[in-house]
C-alpha cells in the first residue's frame, strides 16, 4: 500500500494558497504518525482547531499518545473534551 506523510500535502496547500484551516483527524489510533510527519504543514498553515478522538484504544496506542500530546502542546493547543471541557 502506498502511503504518504502529512507534509506531502504541503505543496498542494501552497499552490492553492491555503493559509488557514480547521482540521478533522479520523485515522483510528494513527494520530502519532500525523504528528511525526506534519511539522512543516502546521508551521505553514494556521490551524486553530483540530478535531480528533482522544480514546486510549489498544495498548500500542497508549505508547503513541505522548507523541501526540507533545506535538500539540508544543504548538500551544489546548486539549478539551466534547463540549469544550
RASUL-V791056 format. One line per field, one symbol per residue. ss: DSSP state (H for helix, E for strand, C for the rest). psi: psi as a letter, one per 20 degrees, with the letter a starting at -180 (. if undefined). burial: b if it has 24 or more other ideal C-beta (glycine too) atoms within 12 Angstrom, else e. Layout:
ss = ???
psi = ???
burial = ???
This chain:
ss = CCCCCHHHHHHHHHHCCCCEEEEECCCCCCHHHHHHCCHHHHHHCEEEEEECCCCCCCHHHHHHHHHHHHHHHHCCCCCCCHHHC
psi = pprqqhiiighggghjloiqqppppmmokjhhhghijjghghhgponhpopqqkqhbrhhhhhhhhggggghhhjkqopqrqjk.
burial = eeeeebeeeeeebeeeeeeeeebebeeebbbbebbeebeebbeebebeebebeeeeeeeeeeebbeebeebbeeeeeeeeeeeee
